[in-house]
């Protein structure tokens, strides 16, 4: 039986994860599990894990690492209780030789003993704080996925990983721009302060109505387009790297952890 977004809006993080694991919920996670860190996902074979870790270390704004699995172990023990990386994300993208070949809701059949999973912080985390501060978010109010764009901002390469930074966009009232910068800066594990605001063309975005991922969001009179570094950045790097097999989350559909969204570092271990 399916569960709606509205039914999960006030649910705790474990209830949301159970709905995802049972495949009762397979949509975006923006606005869900208030108070808990959400994470992007990248799974690579161990031969590429060190290079990917270097890529994240060199690009902490779009790729803030909040958790790394043991090789071959799908349980993300440092992120909470009973988190199975094979089933606890609403939808996964499967890349083969740099091409997106499939999406699915469970990757148990693809998991291998040589795989390493990386959890990267997500801007959905600081959205809880800006909603509490009274900022309207069009994609949350309208049950849509936040728009994401490739930019002309280059990341620092590591091994086979390189490519453009991906950003997420939210329309913010111009007279509250300084406030939104201050609030989001308090969440370094969720990309922190924005990387750009104003004219999208400055960072290589020429059509704000045509995002590379997610749904278009209107920018109304009195609002300004604000852009944050995004954890979908590795998906662009993965396509360029052309690895034989790599698995990620489907953009907008995150791993929900047991880490408080105010934590400065990940929890040490789940009890």
C-alpha positions as CSV (number, residue, x, y, z in Angstrom):
1,X,0.0,0.0,0.0
2,X,1.4,3.4,-1.0
3,X,1.8,6.3,1.5
4,X,1.4,9.9,0.4
5,X,3.8,12.8,0.9
6,X,1.2,14.5,3.0
7,X,0.8,11.5,5.3
8,X,4.6,11.5,6.0
9,X,5.0,15.3,6.5
10,X,4.8,15.0,10.3
11,X,6.3,11.5,10.7
12,X,9.6,10.8,12.4
13,X,12.7,9.7,10.5
14,X,12.3,6.0,11.3
15,X,8.7,5.9,10.1
16,X,9.7,7.6,6.8
17,X,12.6,5.1,6.3
18,X,10.2,2.2,7.0
19,X,7.8,3.5,4.3
20,X,10.7,3.8,1.9
21,X,12.2,0.4,2.6
22,X,8.8,-1.3,2.1
23,X,8.5,0.7,-1.2
24,X,5.3,2.3,0.1
25,X,6.9,5.7,-0.6
26,X,9.1,6.3,-3.7
27,X,9.2,10.1,-4.2
28,X,11.2,13.2,-3.1
29,X,12.1,13.7,0.5
30,X,12.1,17.5,0.8
31,X,10.2,18.6,3.8
32,X,10.2,15.1,5.5
33,X,11.8,14.0,8.8
34,X,12.2,17.4,10.3
35,X,15.2,17.7,12.5
36,X,17.3,15.1,10.8
37,X,20.2,15.2,8.3
38,X,19.4,14.0,4.8
39,X,22.1,12.7,2.5
40,X,23.0,12.1,-1.1
41,X,24.4,8.7,-2.0
42,X,27.3,7.4,-4.1
43,X,28.3,3.8,-4.3
44,X,31.5,2.8,-6.0
45,X,33.7,-0.3,-6.2
46,X,36.5,-0.2,-3.7
47,X,39.2,0.3,-6.4
48,X,37.7,3.7,-7.0
49,X,36.8,4.6,-3.4
50,X,40.0,6.4,-2.4
51,X,39.9,8.6,-5.5
52,X,36.3,9.4,-4.8
53,X,37.2,10.3,-1.2
54,X,39.9,12.6,-2.5
55,X,37.3,14.2,-4.8
56,X,35.0,14.9,-1.9
57,X,37.9,16.2,0.3
58,X,38.9,18.6,-2.5
59,X,35.3,19.8,-3.1
60,X,33.8,20.0,0.4
61,X,31.1,22.5,-0.6
62,X,29.2,20.2,-3.0
63,X,30.5,17.0,-1.5
64,X,30.4,17.2,2.3
65,X,31.0,13.6,3.5
66,X,28.8,12.6,6.4
67,X,29.3,8.8,6.3
68,X,31.2,6.0,4.6
69,X,30.4,2.3,4.8
70,X,32.9,-0.5,5.4
71,X,33.8,-2.3,2.2
72,X,31.0,-4.8,1.4
73,X,28.8,-3.8,4.3
74,X,25.5,-2.2,3.3
75,X,24.6,-1.1,6.8
76,X,25.5,2.5,7.4
77,X,26.2,2.1,11.1
78,X,27.6,5.6,11.7
79,X,24.4,7.3,10.4
80,X,21.8,5.6,12.6
81,X,20.0,2.5,13.6
82,X,19.2,-0.2,11.0
83,X,20.0,1.9,7.9
84,X,20.4,-0.5,4.9
85,X,21.9,1.4,2.0
86,X,20.4,-1.1,-0.4
87,X,16.8,-0.3,0.3
88,X,16.4,2.9,2.4
89,X,16.5,5.4,-0.5
90,X,13.3,6.0,-2.4
91,X,14.9,5.5,-5.8
92,X,18.4,4.7,-7.1
93,X,20.1,5.6,-10.4
94,X,22.4,2.9,-11.9
95,X,25.3,4.1,-14.1
96,X,27.3,1.8,-16.3
97,X,30.3,3.2,-18.2
98,X,29.1,6.7,-17.5
99,X,25.6,6.2,-18.8
100,X,22.4,6.2,-16.7
101,X,21.0,2.8,-17.6
102,X,18.3,2.2,-15.0
103,X,16.5,3.4,-11.9
104,X,15.0,1.1,-9.2
105,X,13.8,1.2,-5.6
106,X,16.0,-1.6,-4.2
107,X,19.6,-2.5,-5.2
108,X,20.0,-5.7,-3.2
109,X,20.5,-7.6,-6.4
110,X,23.3,-5.2,-7.5
111,X,25.2,-5.0,-4.2
112,X,28.7,-6.6,-4.2
113,X,31.3,-7.4,-1.6
114,X,33.7,-4.9,-3.1
115,X,31.3,-1.9,-2.9
116,X,31.8,1.2,-0.7
117,X,28.9,3.6,0.0
118,X,29.4,7.4,0.6
119,X,26.7,9.6,2.2
120,X,27.0,13.3,1.3
121,X,25.2,16.1,3.1
122,X,22.1,17.5,1.4
123,X,20.5,21.0,1.3
124,X,17.1,19.5,2.2
125,X,18.5,19.5,5.8
126,X,18.8,23.3,6.1
127,X,15.3,23.7,4.5
128,X,13.8,22.7,7.8
129,X,15.5,25.7,9.4
130,X,14.4,28.1,6.7
131,X,10.9,26.8,6.8
132,X,10.8,27.4,10.6
133,X,12.1,31.0,9.9
134,X,9.0,31.6,7.7
135,X,10.5,31.3,4.2
136,X,8.1,29.8,1.7
137,X,9.6,27.1,-0.5
138,X,7.7,26.6,-3.7
139,X,8.8,23.0,-4.4
140,X,7.8,21.9,-0.9
141,X,4.5,23.7,-1.0
142,X,3.7,22.2,-4.4
143,X,5.1,18.6,-3.8
144,X,7.8,19.0,-6.4
145,X,11.5,18.3,-6.6
146,X,13.9,21.2,-6.2
147,X,15.5,22.3,-9.5
148,X,19.2,21.4,-10.0
149,X,21.5,22.7,-12.7
150,X,25.0,22.0,-14.1
151,X,27.1,25.2,-13.9
152,X,30.4,26.5,-15.4
153,X,32.0,26.3,-12.0
154,X,34.7,23.6,-12.2
155,X,35.3,21.1,-9.4
156,X,38.9,20.0,-8.4
157,X,39.6,16.7,-10.1
158,X,40.8,13.5,-8.3
159,X,41.7,10.4,-10.3
160,X,38.9,9.8,-12.8
161,X,36.5,12.2,-11.1
162,X,36.1,15.8,-12.4
163,X,33.4,18.0,-13.9
164,X,31.1,20.9,-13.2
165,X,29.5,21.8,-9.9
166,X,25.8,21.2,-9.8
167,X,23.7,23.6,-7.8
168,X,20.1,23.6,-6.4
169,X,18.0,26.7,-6.8
170,X,15.4,28.3,-4.5
171,X,13.5,31.6,-5.1
172,X,14.0,33.9,-2.1
173,X,12.6,37.3,-1.3
174,X,15.2,39.8,-2.2
175,X,14.8,41.7,1.1
176,X,15.6,38.5,3.0
177,X,18.7,37.5,1.1
178,X,21.2,38.2,4.0
179,X,19.0,36.2,6.4
180,X,18.9,33.1,4.1
181,X,22.7,33.3,3.8
182,X,23.1,33.4,7.6
183,X,20.8,30.5,8.2
184,X,22.2,28.2,5.6
185,X,25.8,29.0,6.6
186,X,25.0,27.3,10.0
187,X,24.8,23.9,8.2
188,X,28.2,23.1,6.7
189,X,27.2,19.4,6.4
190,X,24.4,20.5,4.2
191,X,26.4,22.7,1.7
192,X,26.4,25.8,3.9
193,X,25.9,29.3,2.5
194,X,24.9,29.7,-1.2
195,X,27.5,29.9,-3.9
196,X,25.6,32.4,-6.1
197,X,22.5,34.6,-6.2
198,X,21.1,36.8,-9.0
199,X,21.7,36.4,-12.7
200,X,21.9,32.6,-13.4
201,X,23.9,33.2,-16.6
202,X,27.0,34.3,-14.5
203,X,27.4,30.6,-13.6
204,X,26.4,29.2,-17.0
205,X,22.7,28.7,-16.5
206,X,20.9,30.1,-19.5
207,X,17.4,28.8,-19.0
208,X,16.1,28.7,-15.4
209,X,12.9,27.0,-16.6
210,X,14.8,24.0,-17.8
211,X,16.7,22.3,-14.9
212,X,19.0,19.4,-15.5
213,X,17.3,17.5,-12.6
214,X,14.1,18.2,-10.7
215,X,11.2,20.5,-11.5
216,X,11.3,24.2,-12.6
217,X,10.5,26.7,-9.8
218,X,9.1,30.2,-10.6
219,X,11.0,33.3,-9.6
220,X,8.4,35.9,-8.9
221,X,8.5,39.7,-8.6
222,X,10.5,40.7,-5.5
223,X,12.4,37.4,-5.5
224,X,15.9,36.4,-6.4
225,X,17.2,33.1,-7.6
226,X,19.6,31.7,-5.0
227,X,21.9,28.8,-5.7
228,X,23.5,26.3,-3.3
229,X,26.2,23.7,-4.1
230,X,24.5,20.4,-4.6
231,X,25.3,16.7,-3.8
232,X,24.2,15.7,-7.3
233,X,27.7,17.1,-8.4
234,X,29.2,13.5,-8.2
235,X,26.6,12.3,-10.7
236,X,28.1,14.6,-13.3
237,X,31.6,13.5,-12.3
238,X,30.5,9.8,-12.5
239,X,29.2,10.3,-16.1
240,X,32.5,11.8,-17.1
241,X,34.6,9.1,-15.2
242,X,32.8,6.3,-17.1
243,X,33.2,3.7,-14.3
244,X,31.9,0.2,-15.2
245,X,29.3,0.4,-12.4
246,X,28.2,3.1,-10.0
247,X,25.0,3.6,-8.0
248,X,23.6,6.9,-6.7
249,X,20.3,8.2,-5.3
250,X,17.8,9.6,-7.8
251,X,18.1,13.4,-7.4
252,X,15.7,14.7,-4.8
253,X,15.2,11.3,-3.2
254,X,17.5,11.1,-0.3
255,X,18.8,8.9,2.5
256,X,17.3,10.1,5.8
257,X,19.6,9.6,8.7
258,X,19.3,9.6,12.5
259,X,21.8,12.5,12.8
260,X,20.4,15.8,14.2
261,X,20.3,18.5,11.5
262,X,22.2,20.8,14.0
263,X,25.1,18.4,14.3
264,X,28.5,19.7,13.3
265,X,29.9,16.2,12.8
266,X,28.3,12.8,12.2
267,X,27.4,10.7,15.1
268,X,30.1,8.3,16.2
269,X,28.1,5.1,15.9
270,X,24.6,3.8,16.2
271,X,23.8,2.0,19.5
